[in-house]
Amino acid sequence: MIRRTLLAATLLGALALSSCSSTDSDNGTIATANGQTLNRTQLSALTSGATNGDDARKAIGQWLQVAAVGGDLTEVASMSDLQAAGQQAATDLATPFLPTAGEAYAKGLDGSPVVCLGAIPLAETTDPQEVINAMTGGMSLADAAAKYSADENQKSSGGIVTDADGKTCIPTPLNEDVTKQMTTGGAVPGKPVLLSLGGGAAIVVIRPFDDLSQREQVSVVQNDVAKEFSKLLAEANVTVNPRFGRWDAASGAVVPMVQG
C-alpha cells in the first residue's frame, strides 16, 4: 500500500478509504482506477512473475493507491518503477501545502504542530557562548556539531535530533521543562539556545524551515495532506477483477473474495 510503503513518512496518517466496485472481465484487466488500467502482463512484472495470491493482491493494492491519488503509471514496468511513481505522487500531493507549512513552522513552540531540532551536547570545558556566537555568525549545525559536540552520535548525525522511532520532527508540545527553558531563551527557528539537561548542558536549535528535507517540511502540514489524500481516495473510481480479490475499504487493501 502506498499509505504504508510509499507515503508513510510524508503523510503520517491512518486514512479511511471509500468503497468501490469489482469487475470480472476476461480481457486481461486486473484493476482500474481513474481511467488507468492494470493488466495481467503488468501485474506479472510487478510481482516478478510470482503467482502467490498474497503477492498479487499486495502489488495490485499498491498500484491502485498510486493511481487513485493521481500518480502517472504509464511507464511502470517493475516494482521499483511503481515505488518511484508513488514517491512522485506523494510529492505532487504535498507540494501545494508547503507554503502553509513554512508559515506554521515559523511559529515554533507557539503554534507549529512539530519542531525539528538540532542539539549539541557540550563538555564542561566548552564555553556555550562560543558555540552560540559561532552558529549565529553563520556556522552550520553540522559544522558546529562536528567541532563542539561532546556526543559522538550527534557529531555523526550532523547535530540532528532523532526520536526513538527515527523521526527528526517532534510533535509539540515538548517536555515541559525543555519547553520552559527554550521559551525563556527566546527559541525560534534558527536561534540556538542553551539548555540544562539531565546529562549536562546542550545548545539546542529549532532547525530553520529552509534547512529541512521535503519529508520534514510535509510533516508540518501532515493533517492537511492526509485529508487531501483521503479525499482523493474517496473520490477515486476503482475496480478490481474478482478473480484476484476485492478492494476492502476499511483496510485499504485488495483482499480475497472470501476470508476465513
FIKOLZA-1660 file (N, C-alpha, C; in steps of 0.1 Angstrom, whole numbers, plus 5000, padded with zeros to 4 digits):
% residues 260
   i   px   py   pz ch aa at
   1 5008 4988 5000  A  M  N
   1 5000 5000 5000  A  M CA
   1 5009 5012 5000  A  M  C
   2 5004 5022 4992  A  I  N
   2 5011 5035 4992  A  I CA
   2 5011 5041 5006  A  I  C
   3 5000 5039 5014  A  R  N
   3 5000 5045 5027  A  R CA
   3 5011 5040 5036  A  R  C
   4 5014 5027 5035  A  R  N
   4 5023 5020 5044  A  R CA
   4 5038 5020 5038  A  R  C
   5 5039 5020 5025  A  T  N
   5 5053 5018 5020  A  T CA
   5 5058 5030 5012  A  T  C
   6 5049 5039 5007  A  L  N
   6 5054 5050 4999  A  L CA
   6 5051 5064 5004  A  L  C
   7 5040 5065 5012  A  L  N
   7 5036 5078 5017  A  L CA
   7 5037 5079 5032  A  L  C
   8 5041 5068 5039  A  A  N
   8 5040 5068 5053  A  A CA
   8 5048 5079 5060  A  A  C
   9 5061 5082 5056  A  A  N
   9 5069 5092 5062  A  A CA
   9 5065 5106 5059  A  A  C
  10 5058 5108 5047  A  T  N
  10 5054 5121 5043  A  T CA
  10 5040 5125 5048  A  T  C
  11 5030 5114 5047  A  L  N
  11 5016 5117 5050  A  L CA
  11 5012 5114 5065  A  L  C
  12 5019 5104 5071  A  L  N
  12 5018 5101 5085  A  L CA
  12 5003 5101 5090  A  L  C
  13 4995 5093 5084  A  G  N
  13 4981 5092 5089  A  G CA
  13 4974 5079 5085  A  G  C
  14 4966 5074 5093  A  A  N
  14 4957 5063 5090  A  A CA
  14 4944 5068 5084  A  A  C
  15 4942 5064 5071  A  L  N
  15 4932 5070 5064  A  L CA
  15 4921 5060 5061  A  L  C
  16 4908 5065 5061  A  A  N
  16 4897 5057 5057  A  A CA
  16 4895 5058 5042  A  A  C
  17 4892 5046 5035  A  L  N
  17 4891 5046 5021  A  L CA
  17 4876 5044 5017  A  L  C
  18 4873 5048 5005  A  S  N
  18 4860 5046 5000  A  S CA
  18 4857 5032 4995  A  S  C
  19 4845 5028 4994  A  S  N
  19 4841 5016 4989  A  S CA
  19 4842 5016 4974  A  S  C
  20 4843 5005 4967  A  C  N
  20 4844 5005 4952  A  C CA
  20 4838 4992 4947  A  C  C
  21 4836 4992 4934  A  S  N
  21 4831 4981 4927  A  S CA
  21 4841 4971 4922  A  S  C
  22 4837 4960 4917  A  S  N
  22 4847 4950 4911  A  S CA
  22 4843 4947 4897  A  S  C
  23 4852 4941 4890  A  T  N
  23 4849 4937 4876  A  T CA
  23 4854 4923 4874  A  T  C
  24 4847 4916 4866  A  D  N
  24 4851 4902 4863  A  D CA
  24 4854 4900 4848  A  D  C
  25 4859 4910 4842  A  S  N
  25 4861 4909 4827  A  S CA
  25 4872 4899 4824  A  S  C
  26 4872 4893 4812  A  D  N
  26 4881 4883 4808  A  D CA
  26 4892 4889 4798  A  D  C
  27 4893 4902 4797  A  N  N
  27 4901 4908 4788  A  N CA
  27 4915 4911 4793  A  N  C
  28 4919 4905 4804  A  G  N
  28 4932 4907 4809  A  G CA
  28 4933 4918 4819  A  G  C
  29 4922 4925 4822  A  T  N
  29 4922 4936 4831  A  T CA
  29 4922 4931 4845  A  T  C
  30 4932 4936 4853  A  I  N
  30 4932 4932 4867  A  I CA
  30 4925 4942 4876  A  I  C
  31 4928 4955 4873  A  A  N
  31 4922 4966 4881  A  A CA
  31 4922 4979 4873  A  A  C
  32 4913 4988 4877  A  T  N
  32 4913 5001 4871  A  T CA
  32 4912 5011 4882  A  T  C
  33 4917 5023 4880  A  A  N
  33 4915 5035 4889  A  A CA
  33 4916 5048 4881  A  A  C
  34 4906 5055 4881  A  N  N
  34 4906 5069 4875  A  N CA
  34 4911 5068 4860  A  N  C
  35 4906 5058 4853  A  G  N
  35 4909 5057 4839  A  G CA
  35 4922 5050 4836  A  G  C
  36 4930 5046 4845  A  Q  N
  36 4942 5039 4843  A  Q CA
  36 4939 5024 4846  A  Q  C
  37 4946 5015 4838  A  T  N
  37 4943 5001 4838  A  T CA
  37 4956 4993 4841  A  T  C
  38 4954 4983 4850  A  L  N
  38 4965 4974 4853  A  L CA
  38 4961 4960 4846  A  L  C
  39 4970 4955 4837  A  N  N
  39 4966 4943 4830  A  N CA
  39 4975 4931 4836  A  N  C
  40 4973 4919 4831  A  R  N
  40 4980 4908 4836  A  R CA
  40 4995 4908 4833  A  R  C
  41 4999 4913 4822  A  T  N
  41 5013 4914 4819  A  T CA
  41 5020 4924 4829  A  T  C
  42 5014 4935 4831  A  Q  N
  42 5019 4945 4841  A  Q CA
  42 5020 4939 4855  A  Q  C
  43 5010 4932 4859  A  L  N
  43 5010 4926 4872  A  L CA
  43 5021 4916 4874  A  L  C
  44 5023 4908 4863  A  S  N
  44 5034 4898 4864  A  S CA
  44 5048 4905 4865  A  S  C
  45 5049 4917 4859  A  A  N
  45 5061 4924 4860  A  A CA
  45 5063 4930 4874  A  A  C
  46 5052 4934 4880  A  L  N
  46 5053 4940 4894  A  L CA
  46 5056 4929 4904  A  L  C
  47 5052 4917 4902  A  T  N
  47 5054 4906 4912  A  T CA
  47 5066 4897 4907  A  T  C
  48 5073 4901 4897  A  S  N
  48 5085 4894 4891  A  S CA
  48 5080 4879 4888  A  S  C
  49 5068 4878 4883  A  G  N
  49 5063 4865 4879  A  G CA
  49 5057 4857 4890  A  G  C
  50 5057 4861 4903  A  A  N
  50 5052 4854 4914  A  A CA
  50 5037 4852 4912  A  A  C
  51 5032 4840 4915  A  T  N
  51 5018 4837 4913  A  T CA
  51 5011 4836 4927  A  T  C
  52 5018 4837 4938  A  N  N
  52 5012 4837 4951  A  N CA
  52 5001 4848 4952  A  N  C
  53 4989 4844 4957  A  G  N
  53 4978 4853 4958  A  G CA
  53 4981 4865 4966  A  G  C
  54 4987 4863 4977  A  D  N
  54 4990 4875 4986  A  D CA
  54 5000 4885 4979  A  D  C
  55 5010 4880 4972  A  D  N
  55 5019 4888 4965  A  D CA
  55 5011 4896 4954  A  D  C
  56 5002 4890 4947  A  A  N
  56 4995 4897 4937  A  A CA
  56 4986 4907 4943  A  A  C
  57 4979 4904 4953  A  R  N
  57 4970 4914 4960  A  R CA
  57 4977 4926 4965  A  R  C
  58 4989 4923 4971  A  K  N
  58 4997 4934 4976  A  K CA
  58 5001 4944 4965  A  K  C
  59 5006 4938 4954  A  A  N
  59 5010 4946 4943  A  A CA
  59 4998 4954 4937  A  A  C
  60 4987 4947 4935  A  I  N
  60 4975 4954 4930  A  I CA
  60 4971 4966 4939  A  I  C
  61 4971 4963 4952  A  G  N
  61 4968 4974 4962  A  G CA
  61 4977 4986 4961  A  G  C
  62 4990 4983 4959  A  Q  N
  62 4999 4995 4958  A  Q CA
  62 4997 5002 4945  A  Q  C
  63 4995 4995 4934  A  W  N
  63 4992 5001 4921  A  W CA
  63 4979 5010 4922  A  W  C
  64 4969 5005 4928  A  L  N
  64 4956 5012 4929  A  L CA
  64 4957 5025 4937  A  L  C
  65 4965 5025 4948  A  Q  N
  65 4966 5037 4956  A  Q CA
  65 4974 5047 4949  A  Q  C
  66 4984 5044 4942  A  V  N
  66 4991 5054 4934  A  V CA
  66 4982 5060 4923  A  V  C
  67 4975 5051 4916  A  A  N
  67 4966 5056 4906  A  A CA
  67 4955 5065 4912  A  A  C
  68 4950 5061 4924  A  A  N
  68 4938 5068 4930  A  A CA
  68 4942 5082 4933  A  A  C
  69 4954 5084 4937  A  V  N
  69 4958 5098 4941  A  V CA
  69 4964 5106 4929  A  V  C
  70 4963 5100 4917  A  G  N
  70 4968 5108 4905  A  G CA
  70 4981 5105 4900  A  G  C
  71 4988 5094 4905  A  G  N
  71 5001 5091 4900  A  G CA
  71 5001 5086 4886  A  G  C
  72 5011 5089 4879  A  D  N
  72 5012 5085 4864  A  D CA
  72 5019 5071 4864  A  D  C
  73 5011 5062 4859  A  L  N
  73 5016 5048 4859  A  L CA
  73 5019 5043 4845  A  L  C
  74 5020 5052 4835  A  T  N
  74 5021 5048 4821  A  T CA
  74 5035 5041 4818  A  T  C
  75 5045 5045 4826  A  E  N
  75 5058 5039 4824  A  E CA
  75 5062 5029 4834  A  E  C
  76 5053 5025 4842  A  V  N
  76 5056 5015 4853  A  V CA
  76 5057 5001 4847  A  V  C
  77 5069 4995 4849  A  A  N
  77 5072 4982 4844  A  A CA
  77 5078 4973 4854  A  A  C
  78 5079 4977 4867  A  S  N
  78 5086 4970 4877  A  S CA
  78 5081 4975 4891  A  S  C
  79 5084 4968 4901  A  M  N
  79 5080 4973 4914  A  M CA
  79 5088 4986 4918  A  M  C
  80 5101 4986 4914  A  S  N
  80 5108 4999 4916  A  S CA
  80 5102 5011 4909  A  S  C
  81 5097 5008 4897  A  D  N
  81 5090 5019 4889  A  D CA
  81 5078 5023 4897  A  D  C
  82 5071 5014 4902  A  L  N
  82 5058 5017 4910  A  L CA
  82 5062 5025 4922  A  L  C
  83 5072 5021 4929  A  Q  N
  83 5077 5029 4941  A  Q CA
  83 5081 5043 4937  A  Q  C
  84 5088 5045 4926  A  A  N
  84 5091 5058 4922  A  A CA
  84 5079 5066 4918  A  A  C
  85 5069 5060 4911  A  A  N
  85 5057 5067 4908  A  A CA
  85 5050 5071 4921  A  A  C
  86 5050 5063 4931  A  G  N
  86 5044 5066 4943  A  G CA
  86 5050 5078 4950  A  G  C
  87 5063 5078 4950  A  Q  N
  87 5071 5089 4956  A  Q CA
  87 5067 5102 4949  A  Q  C
  88 5067 5102 4936  A  Q  N
  88 5063 5114 4928  A  Q CA
  88 5049 5118 4931  A  Q  C
  89 5040 5108 4932  A  A  N
  89 5026 5112 4936  A  A CA
  89 5025 5118 4949  A  A  C
  90 5033 5113 4959  A  A  N
  90 5033 5119 4972  A  A CA
  90 5039 5133 4972  A  A  C
  91 5049 5135 4964  A  T  N
  91 5055 5149 4963  A  T CA
  91 5044 5158 4957  A  T  C
  92 5038 5154 4946  A  D  N
  92 5028 5162 4939  A  D CA
  92 5016 5166 4949  A  D  C
  93 5012 5156 4957  A  L  N
  93 5001 5158 4966  A  L CA
  93 5005 5168 4977  A  L  C
  94 5017 5167 4982  A  A  N
  94 5022 5176 4993  A  A CA
  94 5025 5190 4989  A  A  C
  95 5030 5192 4976  A  T  N
  95 5036 5205 4972  A  T CA
  95 5027 5217 4974  A  T  C
  96 5014 5216 4972  A  P  N
  96 5005 5228 4974  A  P CA
  96 5005 5232 4988  A  P  C
  97 5008 5224 4998  A  F  N
  97 5007 5227 5012  A  F CA
  97 5020 5233 5018  A  F  C
  98 5031 5232 5010  A  L  N
  98 5044 5236 5016  A  L CA
  98 5044 5251 5020  A  L  C
  99 5038 5261 5012  A  P  N
  99 5038 5275 5017  A  P CA
  99 5032 5276 5030  A  P  C
 100 5021 5269 5032  A  T  N
 100 5014 5270 5045  A  T CA
 100 5023 5263 5056  A  T  C
 101 5030 5253 5052  A  A  N
 101 5039 5247 5062  A  A CA
 101 5049 5256 5067  A  A  C
 102 5055 5264 5058  A  G  N
 102 5065 5274 5063  A  G CA
 102 5059 5284 5072  A  G  C
 103 5047 5289 5070  A  E  N
 103 5041 5298 5079  A  E CA
 103 5038 5292 5092  A  E  C
 104 5033 5280 5092  A  A  N
 104 5030 5273 5105  A  A CA
 104 5043 5271 5113  A  A  C
 105 5053 5266 5106  A  Y  N
 105 5066 5262 5113  A  Y CA
 105 5073 5274 5119  A  Y  C
 106 5071 5286 5113  A  A  N
 106 5077 5298 5118  A  A CA
 106 5072 5302 5132  A  A  C
 107 5061 5296 5136  A  K  N
 107 5055 5299 5149  A  K CA
 107 5063 5292 5160  A  K  C
 108 5071 5282 5156  A  G  N
 108 5079 5274 5166  A  G CA
 108 5071 5268 5177  A  G  C
 109 5075 5270 5189  A  L  N
 109 5068 5264 5201  A  L CA
 109 5055 5271 5203  A  L  C
 110 5052 5282 5197  A  D  N
 110 5040 5289 5199  A  D CA
 110 5029 5286 5189  A  D  C
 111 5030 5275 5181  A  G  N
 111 5020 5272 5172  A  G CA
 111 5023 5261 5161  A  G  C
 112 5035 5258 5159  A  S  N
 112 5038 5248 5149  A  S CA
 112 5035 5234 5155  A  S  C
 113 5029 5226 5147  A  P  N
 113 5025 5212 5152  A  P CA
 113 5037 5203 5155  A  P  C
 114 5048 5206 5148  A  V  N
 114 5060 5199 5151  A  V CA
 114 5072 5208 5151  A  V  C
 115 5083 5204 5157  A  V  N
 115 5096 5212 5156  A  V CA
 115 5107 5201 5153  A  V  C
 116 5116 5205 5144  A  C  N
 116 5127 5197 5140  A  C CA
 116 5139 5203 5147  A  C  C
 117 5145 5195 5156  A  L  N
 117 5155 5201 5165  A  L CA
 117 5170 5197 5161  A  L  C
 118 5179 5205 5164  A  G  N
 118 5193 5202 5164  A  G CA
 118 5198 5204 5178  A  G  C
 119 5208 5196 5182  A  A  N
 119 5213 5197 5196  A  A CA
 119 5228 5194 5196  A  A  C
 120 5235 5201 5204  A  I  N
 120 5250 5199 5205  A  I CA
 120 5253 5198 5220  A  I  C
 121 5254 5186 5226  A  P  N
 121 5258 5184 5239  A  P CA
 121 5272 5189 5242  A  P  C
 122 5274 5196 5253  A  L  N
 122 5287 5203 5255  A  L CA
 122 5295 5196 5266  A  L  C
 123 5308 5196 5264  A  A  N
 123 5317 5192 5275  A  A CA
 123 5317 5204 5285  A  A  C
 124 5321 5200 5298  A  E  N
 124 5321 5211 5308  A  E CA
 124 5331 5222 5305  A  E  C
 125 5342 5218 5297  A  T  N
 125 5352 5228 5293  A  T CA
 125 5348 5237 5282  A  T  C
 126 5337 5234 5275  A  T  N
 126 5333 5242 5263  A  T CA
 126 5325 5254 5268  A  T  C
 127 5328 5266 5262  A  D  N
 127 5321 5278 5265  A  D CA
 127 5308 5278 5257  A  D  C
 128 5296 5278 5263  A  P  N
 128 5284 5277 5255  A  P CA
 128 5282 5290 5246  A  P  C
 129 5287 5301 5251  A  Q  N
 129 5285 5313 5243  A  Q CA
 129 5294 5313 5231  A  Q  C
 130 5305 5306 5231  A  E  N
 130 5313 5305 5219  A  E CA
 130 5306 5297 5208  A  E  C
 131 5298 5287 5212  A  V  N
 131 5291 5279 5203  A  V CA
 131 5279 5287 5197  A  V  C
 132 5272 5294 5206  A  I  N
 132 5261 5302 5201  A  I CA
 132 5266 5313 5192  A  I  C
 133 5277 5320 5195  A  N  N
 133 5282 5330 5187  A  N CA
 133 5286 5324 5173  A  N  C
 134 5292 5313 5173  A  A  N
 134 5296 5306 5160  A  A CA
 134 5284 5303 5152  A  A  C
 135 5273 5298 5158  A  M  N
 135 5261 5295 5150  A  M CA
 135 5254 5307 5145  A  M  C
 136 5252 5317 5154  A  T  N
 136 5246 5329 5149  A  T CA
 136 5254 5337 5139  A  T  C
 137 5267 5334 5139  A  G  N
 137 5276 5340 5129  A  G CA
 137 5276 5333 5116  A  G  C
 138 5269 5322 5115  A  G  N
 138 5268 5316 5102  A  G CA
 138 5273 5301 5101  A  G  C
 139 5279 5296 5112  A  M  N
 139 5283 5282 5112  A  M CA
 139 5271 5273 5112  A  M  C
 140 5272 5263 5103  A  S  N
 140 5261 5254 5102  A  S CA
 140 5260 5245 5114  A  S  C
 141 5248 5239 5115  A  L  N
 141 5246 5230 5126  A  L CA
 141 5255 5218 5125  A  L  C
 142 5257 5213 5113  A  A  N
 142 5266 5201 5112  A  A CA
 142 5280 5205 5115  A  A  C
 143 5285 5216 5111  A  D  N
 143 5299 5220 5114  A  D CA
 143 5300 5223 5129  A  D  C
 144 5290 5229 5135  A  A  N
 144 5291 5232 5149  A  A CA
 144 5291 5219 5157  A  A  C
 145 5283 5209 5153  A  A  N
 145 5283 5196 5160  A  A CA
 145 5296 5189 5158  A  A  C
 146 5302 5190 5146  A  A  N
 146 5315 5184 5144  A  A CA
 146 5326 5190 5153  A  A  C
 147 5325 5203 5155  A  K  N
 147 5335 5210 5163  A  K CA
 147 5333 5209 5178  A  K  C
 148 5321 5210 5182  A  Y  N
 148 5318 5212 5196  A  Y CA
 148 5311 5201 5203  A  Y  C
 149 5305 5192 5197  A  S  N
 149 5296 5182 5204  A  S CA
 149 5305 5173 5212  A  S  C
 150 5300 5170 5224  A  A  N
 150 5307 5160 5233  A  A CA
 150 5301 5146 5231  A  A  C
 151 5291 5145 5222  A  D  N
 151 5285 5132 5219  A  D CA
 151 5288 5128 5205  A  D  C
 152 5294 5117 5204  A  E  N
 152 5298 5112 5190  A  E CA
 152 5286 5110 5181  A  E  C
 153 5275 5105 5187  A  N  N
 153 5263 5103 5179  A  N CA
 153 5258 5116 5173  A  N  C
 154 5258 5126 5180  A  Q  N
 154 5254 5139 5175  A  Q CA
 154 5264 5145 5165  A  Q  C
 155 5276 5142 5166  A  K  N
 155 5286 5145 5156  A  K CA
 155 5283 5138 5143  A  K  C
 156 5280 5125 5144  A  S  N
 156 5278 5117 5131  A  S CA
 156 5265 5121 5125  A  S  C
 157 5255 5125 5133  A  S  N
 157 5242 5129 5127  A  S CA
 157 5241 5143 5122  A  S  C
 158 5252 5150 5123  A  G  N
 158 5252 5164 5120  A  G CA
 158 5244 5173 5129  A  G  C
 159 5243 5168 5142  A  G  N
 159 5236 5176 5152  A  G CA
 159 5221 5174 5152  A  G  C
 160 5215 5166 5142  A  I  N
 160 5201 5165 5141  A  I CA
 160 5196 5155 5152  A  I  C
 161 5185 5159 5158  A  V  N
 161 5179 5151 5169  A  V CA
 161 5169 5142 5163  A  V  C
 162 5170 5129 5167  A  T  N
 162 5161 5118 5162  A  T CA
 162 5155 5112 5174  A  T  C
 163 5141 5109 5172  A  D  N
 163 5135 5102 5184  A  D CA
 163 5136 5087 5183  A  D  C
 164 5130 5080 5192  A  A  N
 164 5132 5065 5192  A  A CA
 164 5127 5058 5180  A  A  C
 165 5118 5065 5172  A  D  N
 165 5112 5059 5160  A  D CA
 165 5120 5063 5148  A  D  C
 166 5131 5071 5150  A  G  N
 166 5138 5075 5138  A  G CA
 166 5133 5088 5132  A  G  C
 167 5123 5095 5138  A  K  N
 167 5118 5107 5132  A  K CA
 167 5126 5119 5137  A  K  C
 168 5127 5128 5128  A  T  N
 168 5135 5140 5130  A  T CA
 168 5127 5152 5133  A  T  C
 169 5114 5151 5133  A  C  N
 169 5105 5162 5137  A  C CA
 169 5096 5157 5148  A  C  C
 170 5095 5165 5159  A  I  N
 170 5088 5160 5171  A  I CA
 170 5075 5168 5173  A  I  C
 171 5064 5162 5176  A  P  N
 171 5052 5169 5178  A  P CA
 171 5053 5178 5190  A  P  C
 172 5046 5189 5190  A  T  N
 172 5046 5198 5201  A  T CA
 172 5033 5195 5209  A  T  C
 173 5032 5198 5222  A  P  N
 173 5043 5205 5230  A  P CA
 173 5054 5195 5234  A  P  C
 174 5066 5200 5236  A  L  N
 174 5077 5192 5241  A  L CA
 174 5076 5189 5256  A  L  C
 175 5086 5182 5261  A  N  N
 175 5087 5181 5275  A  N CA
 175 5086 5194 5282  A  N  C
 176 5078 5195 5293  A  E  N
 176 5075 5207 5300  A  E CA
 176 5088 5215 5303  A  E  C
 177 5098 5208 5309  A  D  N
 177 5110 5215 5313  A  D CA
 177 5117 5221 5301  A  D  C
 178 5118 5213 5290  A  V  N
 178 5125 5217 5278  A  V CA
 178 5118 5229 5272  A  V  C
 179 5104 5228 5271  A  T  N
 179 5096 5239 5266  A  T CA
 179 5099 5252 5274  A  T  C
 180 5099 5251 5287  A  K  N
 180 5101 5263 5296  A  K CA
 180 5114 5269 5293  A  K  C
 181 5125 5261 5292  A  Q  N
 181 5138 5266 5290  A  Q CA
 181 5140 5272 5277  A  Q  C
 182 5134 5266 5266  A  M  N
 182 5135 5271 5253  A  M CA
 182 5127 5284 5252  A  M  C
 183 5116 5284 5258  A  T  N
 183 5107 5297 5257  A  T CA
 183 5115 5308 5264  A  T  C
 184 5120 5305 5276  A  T  N
 184 5128 5315 5283  A  T CA
 184 5140 5321 5275  A  T  C
 185 5146 5311 5268  A  G  N
 185 5157 5315 5260  A  G CA
 185 5153 5322 5247  A  G  C
 186 5140 5323 5244  A  G  N
 186 5136 5330 5232  A  G CA
 186 5137 5322 5219  A  G  C
 187 5136 5309 5221  A  A  N
 187 5139 5300 5209  A  A CA
 187 5128 5302 5198  A  A  C
 188 5133 5305 5186  A  V  N
 188 5126 5305 5174  A  V CA
 188 5134 5298 5163  A  V  C
 189 5128 5294 5152  A  P  N
 189 5136 5287 5142  A  P CA
 189 5149 5294 5139  A  P  C
 190 5160 5287 5140  A  G  N
 190 5173 5293 5136  A  G CA
 190 5180 5299 5148  A  G  C
 191 5174 5301 5160  A  K  N
 191 5181 5307 5171  A  K CA
 191 5185 5297 5181  A  K  C
 192 5199 5295 5183  A  P  N
 192 5203 5285 5192  A  P CA
 192 5202 5290 5207  A  P  C
 193 5198 5281 5216  A  V  N
 193 5197 5285 5230  A  V CA
 193 5204 5274 5238  A  V  C
 194 5208 5279 5250  A  L  N
 194 5215 5270 5260  A  L CA
 194 5204 5263 5269  A  L  C
 195 5205 5250 5270  A  L  N
 195 5196 5242 5279  A  L CA
 195 5204 5235 5289  A  L  C
 196 5198 5233 5300  A  S  N
 196 5204 5224 5311  A  S CA
 196 5196 5212 5311  A  S  C
 197 5202 5201 5306  A  L  N
 197 5195 5188 5305  A  L CA
 197 5201 5178 5316  A  L  C
 198 5195 5166 5317  A  G  N
 198 5199 5157 5327  A  G CA
 198 5214 5153 5325  A  G  C
 199 5218 5152 5313  A  G  N
 199 5232 5148 5311  A  G CA
 199 5242 5160 5310  A  G  C
 200 5237 5172 5312  A  G  N
 200 5246 5184 5312  A  G CA
 200 5240 5194 5303  A  G  C
 201 5249 5204 5299  A  A  N
 201 5245 5215 5291  A  A CA
 201 5244 5211 5276  A  A  C
 202 5236 5217 5268  A  A  N
 202 5235 5215 5254  A  A CA
 202 5230 5227 5247  A  A  C
 203 5235 5230 5235  A  I  N
 203 5229 5240 5227  A  I CA
 203 5218 5234 5218  A  I  C
 204 5206 5239 5218  A  V  N
 204 5195 5234 5211  A  V CA
 204 5190 5244 5202  A  V  C
 205 5186 5240 5190  A  V  N
 205 5181 5250 5180  A  V CA
 205 5169 5243 5172  A  V  C
 206 5159 5251 5170  A  I  N
 206 5148 5247 5161  A  I CA
 206 5153 5249 5147  A  I  C
 207 5156 5238 5140  A  R  N
 207 5162 5240 5126  A  R CA
 207 5153 5248 5117  A  R  C
 208 5159 5257 5109  A  P  N
 208 5152 5266 5100  A  P CA
 208 5144 5258 5090  A  P  C
 209 5132 5262 5086  A  F  N
 209 5124 5255 5077  A  F CA
 209 5131 5252 5064  A  F  C
 210 5138 5262 5059  A  D  N
 210 5145 5260 5046  A  D CA
 210 5156 5250 5047  A  D  C
 211 5161 5246 5059  A  D  N
 211 5171 5236 5060  A  D CA
 211 5165 5222 5061  A  D  C
 212 5152 5221 5062  A  L  N
 212 5145 5208 5063  A  L CA
 212 5144 5201 5050  A  L  C
 213 5144 5187 5051  A  S  N
 213 5141 5180 5039  A  S CA
 213 5126 5181 5035  A  S  C
 214 5123 5177 5023  A  Q  N
 214 5109 5179 5019  A  Q CA
 214 5100 5170 5028  A  Q  C
 215 5104 5158 5032  A  R  N
 215 5096 5150 5041  A  R CA
 215 5094 5157 5054  A  R  C
 216 5104 5163 5059  A  E  N
 216 5103 5171 5072  A  E CA
 216 5093 5182 5070  A  E  C
 217 5094 5189 5059  A  Q  N
 217 5085 5201 5057  A  Q CA
 217 5071 5196 5056  A  Q  C
 218 5069 5185 5050  A  V  N
 218 5055 5180 5048  A  V CA
 218 5049 5176 5062  A  V  C
 219 5058 5171 5071  A  S  N
 219 5053 5167 5084  A  S CA
 219 5046 5178 5091  A  S  C
 220 5049 5191 5088  A  V  N
 220 5043 5202 5095  A  V CA
 220 5028 5203 5091  A  V  C
 221 5025 5200 5079  A  V  N
 221 5011 5200 5075  A  V CA
 221 5005 5186 5072  A  V  C
 222 5010 5177 5079  A  Q  N
 222 5006 5163 5077  A  Q CA
 222 4991 5161 5078  A  Q  C
 223 4984 5168 5086  A  N  N
 223 4970 5166 5088  A  N CA
 223 4963 5171 5075  A  N  C
 224 4967 5182 5070  A  D  N
 224 4961 5187 5058  A  D CA
 224 4963 5178 5046  A  D  C
 225 4976 5173 5045  A  V  N
 225 4979 5164 5034  A  V CA
 225 4971 5151 5035  A  V  C
 226 4970 5146 5047  A  A  N
 226 4962 5134 5050  A  A CA
 226 4948 5135 5046  A  A  C
 227 4942 5147 5049  A  K  N
 227 4928 5149 5045  A  K CA
 227 4926 5149 5030  A  K  C
 228 4936 5155 5023  A  E  N
 228 4935 5156 5008  A  E CA
 228 4937 5142 5002  A  E  C
 229 4946 5134 5008  A  F  N
 229 4948 5120 5004  A  F CA
 229 4936 5112 5006  A  F  C
 230 4929 5113 5017  A  S  N
 230 4917 5106 5020  A  S CA
 230 4906 5111 5010  A  S  C
 231 4905 5123 5007  A  K  N
 231 4895 5129 4998  A  K CA
 231 4897 5123 4984  A  K  C
 232 4909 5122 4979  A  L  N
 232 4912 5117 4966  A  L CA
 232 4909 5102 4965  A  L  C
 233 4912 5095 4976  A  L  N
 233 4909 5080 4976  A  L CA
 233 4894 5078 4976  A  L  C
 234 4887 5087 4984  A  A  N
 234 4872 5085 4985  A  A CA
 234 4865 5088 4971  A  A  C
 235 4871 5097 4963  A  E  N
 235 4865 5101 4951  A  E CA
 235 4870 5092 4939  A  E  C
 236 4880 5083 4941  A  A  N
 236 4885 5075 4930  A  A CA
 236 4875 5065 4926  A  A  C
 237 4875 5063 4912  A  N  N
 237 4866 5052 4906  A  N CA
 237 4875 5040 4905  A  N  C
 238 4874 5030 4914  A  V  N
 238 4883 5019 4915  A  V CA
 238 4875 5006 4912  A  V  C
 239 4881 4997 4904  A  T  N
 239 4875 4984 4902  A  T CA
 239 4886 4974 4903  A  T  C
 240 4882 4961 4907  A  V  N
 240 4892 4950 4909  A  V CA
 240 4886 4938 4903  A  V  C
 241 4893 4930 4895  A  N  N
 241 4889 4918 4889  A  N CA
 241 4887 4908 4901  A  N  C
 242 4875 4903 4903  A  P  N
 242 4872 4894 4914  A  P CA
 242 4880 4881 4915  A  P  C
 243 4886 4878 4903  A  R  N
 243 4894 4866 4904  A  R CA
 243 4907 4868 4912  A  R  C
 244 4910 4880 4915  A  F  N
 244 4922 4883 4923  A  F CA
 244 4918 4888 4937  A  F  C
 245 4905 4892 4939  A  G  N
 245 4901 4897 4952  A  G CA
 245 4892 4909 4950  A  G  C
 246 4890 4916 4961  A  R  N
 246 4882 4928 4961  A  R CA
 246 4889 4939 4969  A  R  C
 247 4885 4951 4967  A  W  N
 247 4890 4962 4974  A  W CA
 247 4883 4963 4987  A  W  C
 248 4891 4963 4998  A  D  N
 248 4885 4965 5011  A  D CA
 248 4886 4979 5016  A  D  C
 249 4875 4986 5018  A  A  N
 249 4875 5000 5021  A  A CA
 249 4881 5003 5034  A  A  C
 250 4879 4994 5044  A  A  N
 250 4884 4996 5058  A  A CA
 250 4899 4996 5059  A  A  C
 251 4905 4986 5052  A  S  N
 251 4919 4984 5054  A  S CA
 251 4927 4990 5042  A  S  C
 252 4921 4994 5031  A  G  N
 252 4928 5000 5020  A  G CA
 252 4936 4990 5013  A  G  C
 253 4931 4977 5012  A  A  N
 253 4939 4967 5006  A  A CA
 253 4930 4958 4997  A  A  C
 254 4937 4951 4988  A  V  N
 254 4930 4941 4980  A  V CA
 254 4930 4928 4988  A  V  C
 255 4918 4922 4991  A  V  N
 255 4918 4910 4999  A  V CA
 255 4910 4899 4992  A  V  C
 256 4912 4887 4996  A  P  N
 256 4905 4876 4989  A  P CA
 256 4890 4878 4990  A  P  C
 257 4883 4873 4980  A  M  N
 257 4868 4874 4979  A  M CA
 257 4862 4868 4991  A  M  C
 258 4867 4857 4996  A  V  N
 258 4862 4851 5008  A  V CA
 258 4873 4849 5018  A  V  C
 259 4872 4855 5030  A  Q  N
 259 4882 4854 5040  A  Q CA
 259 4877 4845 5051  A  Q  C
 260 4886 4836 5055  A  G  N
 260 4883 4827 5066  A  G CA
 260 4886 4833 5080  A  G  C
% end
